[in-house]
C-alpha cells in the first residue's frame, strides 16, 4: 500500500504542476484572443466600391485608382478576402470540337498534345496557351455557325480567372490573361454568387498577356449586381520584397481559392514564349486556373494580375504576376481601342541591338548594356539622335542589362510617352555617358518582329 500511496502522491504533485501550466497557457490564450480581436477591430480596409449603375463615366475613366494604404500592420486575412471575392470571377472557355475530346487532366491543366509537343525541361508556363490561330478568325467562324450547332459542338476546354476592373454607363469590364481566352470560341463568367453569364471579348494585347471582357449591365441580374464589386486598384510601384500578398483565383477550375505568400522580387524580367515581360515574383501558390486572378497586398488592393509560374521538378514557389501599374494603361488602351488587338498601343523605339556580354566587357572595356546594331529609318530612335555603336545602359531611369530588359521597358510605355535614356559612346578608347530624350512611337510602326 505504501508503494501505491507514494505513486499517488507523485501523481498529485504532477497534477498540481500541470494545472499551473494549463492556467498560464489559458491566460496566454485569453490575452492572445483579446489582442486578436483588437487587431480585427482595427481593420480600416473598406476601399472596394460597389458598381455604380448611374455612372456617366466614359470608357477612358472606367478604371478608378484608390490611394495606397501603406500601413498593413493591422489586418485580418479573412476580412480582406471577404471584401475582395465579389471582384473576382471564374472564366470558363469553350471551343468547337469535331469527334474528339480532351481527357480529364487535359481539361484542368491544358497540357494536351497540341499545346505540349516538344515541351521539355524547365519552362515558364502561361497555363495552357494553345494554338496560334488568331482570335478574330475564330470569332468570325463562330458567327457563321447556326446557334443550335454552336451549343452542340462547344466543349469546355479551359478555366481561368478574371477581375472586375471597371465600368462605364453601359458595361462592366473584366480583365484576365490573353492566354486564358486565346483559343476560345465562347467565354462564360461565373460571379461570386454562382450566377453565370456569357461575355464578349472587348480586346486584347497578346504581347502583354492581357485581355478585357465585357458584360452589358442590363444583362446582369439585379441580385448579382448587388453582390459584385469593382476591385480596389493599388500601386505596384511601391511594392517591397518580403511584403505579404494574397493570390485569389479559380485554381484547377474548382472555384475560387486563396493562397498567401510574400513578394519574392518586385521586378523580374521573365521570357514568356517570344516576349520578355517585367513581372512581380511571389511564392504564393499560383496554379492552372489562377491565371487572370488577383494578387493583392495586405490591404486588399490589387497590385498584380496572376500570369505564370516556373515549371520544373526541382523548383517550388515561383509564381509571377503582371504589375498593376504597368497593366492599367494597357487595359485602358484595350477598352478604348476600336481594334480587337490593341498591341499597337505599346511604345516603340526602333532599334535592333545585342547584349554586351561579359567577354566583351572584359576584353574591350565595354559597359554592360545593349549595343545598338541598327536604327530604323524615321524611327523615334533616329529622330532622337541614336545611332549604331551606342550602348544603351538606362531607359527611363531603369538599368538596361539585356535586350530582353530593354524590350520589356519599352513595351511598358505608351506611344507618345517621352522618356530619358542613358547611352555610352566610344571616344578615344573610353566611353562617355550621354543623356538622350526620346518620344516613343507606336509598335505598329515596327518594320520587323525584332524591332523594339
Secondary structure, DSSP 8 states (H G I E B T S, - for coil): -HHHHHHHHHHHHHHHHHHHHHHHHHHHHHHHHHHHHHHHHT------EE--TT----GGG-S-B-------SS--HHHHHHHHHTTEEEEEEEEE-SS----HHHHHH---HHHHTT--SSEEE-S-------HHHHHHHHHTS-HHHHHHHEEEEEEEEEEEEEE-SSEEEEEE-HHHHTT-SEEEEE-TTS-EEEEEEEEEEGGGTEEEEEEEGGGS-HHHHHH-EE--B--STT--TT-EEEEEE-GGGS--EEEEEEEEEEEEEEEETTEEEEEEEE-S---TT-TT-EEEETTS-EEEEEEEEEE-TT--S-EEEEEHHHHHHHHHHHHH-SSSB-GGGBEE--EEEEE--HHHHHHH---SSEEEEEE-TTSHHHHTT--TT-EEEEETTEE--SHHHHHHHHHTSBTT-EEEEEEEEEETTEEEEEEEEEE-EEGGG-SSTT--
